[in-house]
Amino acid sequence: METSESRRAKLVRIVCNVGGGVCVGLAALGLILPLLPTTPFLLLAAALFFRGSKRLYDWLVGNRHFGPLIRDYQAGRGIPRRAKVSAILLLWLTIGATVMWAVGAVWIRLLLIAIAIGVTLYLARLPVRPALTS
């Protein structure tokens, strides 16, 4: 008989794997769409797969197109400048639109702006590495 803890762990793995798959799909779209960043979605997918499935994590990190971006980030070599700029731009476009048109409460607006500032500072401090040529 399955315990509630094992059911919860199974649900977490499923959610992480589905979320990781969605992030990989968005990262793939980011390869062809100029404003959609690839690297942040790949890093999120790697984190989700790490929690959800060793097999999927190993596949992603070993992938010839996506793997180098993740391995470089994990090794502290940074992310491409284009990824950094597009991630910050997309962050502020989405947070800005949400603050302007979707949220009425002032405290939520301030919270979203504080989160955006924090993420921007984090991304700005990441080292920049040359873009991959593939």
Protein Blocks (a to p, Z undefined) as FASTA:
>chain_A
ZZfklmmmmmmmmmmmmmmmmmmmmmmmmmmmmklcfklmmmmmmmmmmmmomklmmmmm
mpmklmmmmmmmmnonopafklmmmmmmmmmmmmmmmmmmmpmblklmmmmmmmmmmmmm
mmmmpccdddddZZ
